[in-house]
């Protein structure tokens, strides 16, 4: 186990460094650097001033040298300053990350519960009316664009019915009720968008498990439906479902970017959008890198949990 964790840790670290370099190179290709933006804001700056500022900030050095300097600072926890907010990137990133974890965690938990409930009922009555309705719901879930569904939810529940706020963050010191009202629409949209794939895999995994000989043996011994599903079918279907859940992490984070922007939720998705639109290179780089790290860590956790649930899997 230790050797496997060490190897996966090295692989994850190497992947993070590679992704960081690619993001650093893409940011470098974006039109205009901070000094050029300063020149546009203050026409009194001369070419000598621009050259001096670029040398001061290291923008006149080669790309690889600048990346190694940034990486050395990042390993010490220094990610630079945000151009938009005038604060260290770490101070801005942490509360936004917590807001995204709250939104994505609530929606993912709701989607997982709905997928297990509907998928189990559909697998117990395959090819019936309820099973067809579940397949239709799953098809609509993976087909509907998140931005369209978010706009539709705002028009219906915030504009026409005036039941819920259209978006924005709660006021400082707001209670649980206000947080729940602000989260209701974005969580519902992310749940609807993310439940389809989970629903299909839960249904297919349980259908395959219910065809196993041990299930027929359990039924012959008089085991009830609830016991068969809980004690026999779910343990066989869970290992493959864990992998699917881990692969959903990246999709949830990318979907949160769109939903957070539409609902003006103060999370990582909106932060990435604002930083890119505002040419805040330090903030955009670290924010995207944080999403990459979350995806890699989710895959690592899924592999460990898969090995724990399925004794046939040997790590390393």
N, C-alpha and C positions, 0 to 999 in steps of 0.2 A: 504493500500500500504506500509506504513512504517513497519507494522508488518511482511508483506511478505518479504520485502527487508532485514529486520533484520534476519529473519529465514533463508533466502537463503544465506545471508552473513555468518552466523554461519556454515551452511552446507558446503559452499565453503571453509571456513577457515579450518574446520575439515578435509575435503577431501585433502586439500593442505598439512596439517600436516601429514596425513596418507601416502600420496604419497611420501612426503619427507622422512619419516621414512623407507618406503620400498626401495626407491632409495638409502638411506644411508646404509641400510643393504646389498643391492646388491653390492654397491661399496666396502663395507667391505669384501665381499666374493671374490672380484677379486684378482688374485694371485699377491702378492707383494705389500707392502705399500711404501710410499716415502722413508722411512728409508732403506728398503731392496734395493731399486733402488740406493740409495746413496752408500750402501755397495758394490753393483756390480760395480759402477763407480770408487770407491776408495778402493781397497783391503787392504789398510793399516789400515782401521778402525777395531778396535777390538770389541769383544762381549760386553765389558764394555762400549765402545763408543756407540754401537747400543742401549744398554739398557738405557743409559743416554739420548740419543736423543729421544727415544720413550717416556720416562717419561716426557721430556721437552715439547713434542708436544701432550701429553695426549693419545698416542696410546696404552698405557698399561692399560687404564681404560676400564670398561665394555662398551658394545655397547650402551646401553640405556643412560648411563651417558655422553658419548661422543656426542650422538645425541642431548641431552638436552642442552649441552654447545654450540653446533653448532647452534641450533635453537635460543637460546638466542642472539647469535651474529648476526644471520640473521635478527632477528626482529629489530636490531639496524642498519641494512644496511651494516653489515660487513660479507662478504662471504668468506673471506680468500684470499690467493694469488694463482695465477696460477703458476704451476711448469714449464710449457712450455714457458710462456711469462715473468715471473718474475714481474708481475704487479697485482694490485688488480683485483679480478674477475669482479667487477662492471664496471671498466674502459674498460675491454675487451668486456663485454657482450653488452653494450649499442649500439655501432656502428654496431655490428653484427646483433642485433635485428632490427635496422632500415633498414639494407640491406635486411633482410628476409621479413620484412613488405612491402618493395618496390616491391620485386619480387613476393611474394604471393598475394599482393593486386592488382598488375597489371594483373597477370594471372587470378585471381578470377573474377575481373571485366570483363575481356575479355570473360571468360567462361560464365559468367552470361548473358552478352549481347547476345552472340551467342545462348545460350540455350533458352532465351526468344524469340528471332527472329525465329529460326528454329522450336522450339516447338510450337509456335503460328501458324505458317504457316502449320505445319503438322496436328495440331488439327483441323484446318479449313477444311482440305481435308483428313479425315481419310481413311486409307486403300487404298490410291492412290499411284501412283509411287513415288511422293515426300515424302510421309509418310514412305514408305518402305526404301527409301534412308536414311532418318533421323534415323530410327531404326537401320539400318546397321551402320551408323556413331556412334551412341550411343553404340552399341555392340562392335565395334572395339575400342572405347575410353576406355571402362572399361576392355578390354582384353589385351591391349598392355602394356607391362612392361615399366615403365618410364625410366629405365636405358638403355634399348635397343633402345627406341625411341630417347633418348638423344645422344647415340653413332651414330645412323643413321643420325641424324641432323648434327652432327659434320662432319661426313664423306662426306655428300652431300654438305652442304652449306659452310663449312670452308675449307675442303680439296680439293674436286673436283671442285666446282664452285668458291671458294675463294671470296665469297660475304661478309661473316661475320666472326668475330674472333671466334676461337674455345672456348674461355672462358677467365677467369681471371677478375680481377677488373680493373676499369678505373684508369688511372694515376691521382695523386693528381692535382686538378685544372682542370680536364677535363670538357668539356662543355656538354650540353644536347645531342648533336649528338653522342658523344662517349659513353655516358651512354646508349642511346637507342640502339646502335649497340651491346654493350656488353649484354644488357638485351634481345635482340630480340630472340635468340635461347632458352634460359631457360624459358622465358615467353611463347613462343609458345609451348614448350614441356609440361609445366604444364597446359596450357590451354587445349591442346588436351586430356591430361590424365583426367582432371577434368570436362570436359564438358559433358561427357556421362551420368553420373548419374543425373546431373541437367536437361539435355535435356529430359530424360525419365519422370522425375517428373513434369516438366513444361507441357509436352504433355498430360500426364494422368490427371493432375489437371485441365487443360483447357477442356479436353474432358468431364470430369465429370461435370464441371461447365456449359458447353454448352448444357447439357441435362436437365438442371433445367427448371421448368415451367416458371420462370421469363424471361428466354432467349426467349422462344417461344412467350411470351407476348410482349417482346420488338420488336421482328421481326414482329409480327402482327401489331404493331403500326407504322411500317415503319422505325425503327432504322437501320442505316447502319452497315456493318460488323465491321468497326473500332470502332464505338461507343459501339457496343455490347461487343467487347473484352475489350475495355479500361474501360468502366463504369460498366459492369455487370460481365463478366467472370473473369477478373483478380482479382477484390476484393474478390471474393469467393475462388479463388485458392491460393492467396498469403499467408494466415495463415499457411497452411500445407507446402508451399514452404520455408517459413522462418525457420521452424524446420529442413528441409533437408539441408538448407544452413548452419545452425549452426553445424550440424553433419559433414559437409564437412570440417570443420576447422581442425580437427585432421588429416584427410586424406591429406589435403593440406600441413600441416607442415611435415608429414612423407614423402610425396612425394618430398617436397623441400629438405629434407636431402639427398636423392639420387641425385636429379638434381643439387644441389649446389656442391656436391662432384664431379660429372662428369664434370661440367662446371667450377670448381674452383671458384665459386662465394663466396665472403667473408660474408656469412650469418650464421645463427644459425645451419643449417644442417651440413655444413662443419666444424663448430666449434665443434659440438658434436662428429663428426667422428674423428677429429684431437685430441681432448682431450681424447677420449677413447683409440685410438691407442697409444697416448703418455703417458698413465697412469696419466693424469692430473685429479685427482679425484674431487677436488673442482670445477673446471670449468665444468666438465661433469655433476656433480650433479645439479648445479645451471642452466645450459643450458637446461637440460631435464625438470627441474622443471618449467622453464619459459614457455616452450611449453605446459605443463600441465595447468598452470595458464591461458594461452591464450584460451585453449579449454573450461575450466570451465566458464570463463567470456563470451565467445561467446554463450554458452548455456544459461547463465543467460540473456544476451541481447536478445536472440531469444524468451525466455519466455515472457519478457516484451513487445517486439514488437508484439508477437502473441496476447497477451491480448489487445494491442492497436488496432490491425487490426480487431479482431473478438470480437464484444461486448458480445457474448455469453460466453466467457471465463472470469471467475471471479478468480482473483489471491487470493490465500489463502483460 
